[in-house]
Amino acid sequence: AAPPPVVGLNPQQPQAKLPTVRLFLGAQEMVTEVAIAPVQIGTGMMWRTNMAENESMIFVFSDATPRSFYMRNTLIPLSIAYIAPDGTILEILDMQPRDETSIPSKAGNVQYALETRQGWFARNKVGVGAAVTTQKGTLQQTFFSRP
């Protein structure tokens, strides 16, 4: 899935696996690809044919604003969590393969979006209000702290 397209971006194949980070959601740990560059964010999970149960992709944005994703060229049913700057899950929505209907956040302060296999949040009892962290600390520390 991806936000509405970057002008001129029309990927016809999956992007190579992105660098990963270990993400913690409650008692659960996931291996999470990090999409941070515009082309990575714009391509997302397009054309991928599989995703392991404890794999995910996090989309990292430079600011917090309402977000919207859709499933163009995305073949795997996904769930998406819209996440606040402090790492709190604001909402969780299911998305259907190849559905180009935009799925906007209700919240206005979304800085991260996390995509997993559809139903992962329910299966793992991770809900709205849960905190998302990494082995490096908070999401802000992980993605925005100066080395």
N, C-alpha and C positions, 0 to 999 in steps of 0.2 A: 504494500500500500504506500501511498505517497500523498503529499499535499498537492494542490493543483500545480500543473507543470511549470517548470522553469522554461522560459521562452527558448525555443530551439532545441529543447531536450526531448527526445523521443526514443528511449532505449528499446532496442529490439532483442536484447538478450540480458540474462541476469548479470549484475555486477559481481566482480570477484568478492570473495568473503572479506569483510572489513575487519580492521583490528577489533579485538574484543576486550571486555572488562567483566569482572565478576560482579554481578548485581545481586543484592540481597533484598528480599521482600518478605518481611516477617521471618519465619524459620526457613524459607525457601531460598535456594541459590540458583542463579541462572548464568549461563555463558551468553553474553550479550554483545552483538556487533554494534559498533558506534558509528552512526551516520551523522557527520558534522559539516562536511562540505556541501554546498548547494547541489552538486551533481549526485552525491551520495544520498542526500535527503530526497531529491527528486526521483531517483531510481528506486530506492527502498527495496522492498521484497518483490518487485516486478520480475516475472518470468521464473522465479524460483519454483522448484517442484517439490521440495520437502523442507521440513523444519523439525528438528528433534524436540521432544517434549519440554526439555529445560533449556531451550535456546530462545533467543529473542533478539530484537533490534530496537535500540533506543535512538531517537531523533533528538539532537541537541540544537536548540535555537539560541541565538545571542540575546533575545529579549523575551519577555512574557507578554503574550497577547492572545486573543482568541485564535484557535487553530482549526483547520479542517483537512481531513484526509479522505481519499477515495481509493478504490481497488482496481484501477485500470491496469490491465495486463498482470494482475496478481492472481495466482492460481490456487493458493492455499487459503482456506477459511481462517481468518485471524480475529483476535480480540485486540483492542487498543485501549490503553490507559492514558488519559491526559493527566499530566503531572505538573504541579506548581513549582516555582523556583526553589522552594525549601524541600522538595522531594516527596511531598504528600500527594497521593493519588486523589484526583478531583472527580474523575468519572471513568467508567469502564464500559465500552461498547463493543458489540460484535459486528464484524464486517464480512460480507459475502464475496466469494471470488468473482472477479471481473465486473463488479458492480461499480459503475462510474458515478453513482449518486454521492454527492459530497456529504461527509459526516462531520458536522461542525461540533466544536466543544460548546457546552453551555457556559463554561467558565471563561473569564476574560484574561486570566493570568496563567496561561499554559506556556511553559518554557521547554518541556520535554514531552515526547510521546513514546510510549513503549508498546511494541507489537509482539504478540505471542501467538502460539497455536490457539485457535478458537476454544474457549472454555477453560483455558489454563487458570485464570484467576479464580473461577468458581471451584475447579477441581482442587486447588491448593488453598482454598479459604483465605484468599487475599482480596480485600475489598477496598472500597472508597475510604479514605482516611489513613490507609497503611503508608508507612514511610519506606522510601526506596533509597538505598545507600549502595556504595561499592566498597571494595577492599581498601580504597584510598580515602574513604570518609563520605561526606555528603556529596550530592550531585554537584553542588556549587564548587566544593573543594576539588572534586575529581576533574571537572571540565573547565573551570575558570580560574583556579588559583595559579599564581605565578610560581614557576619552579624555583 
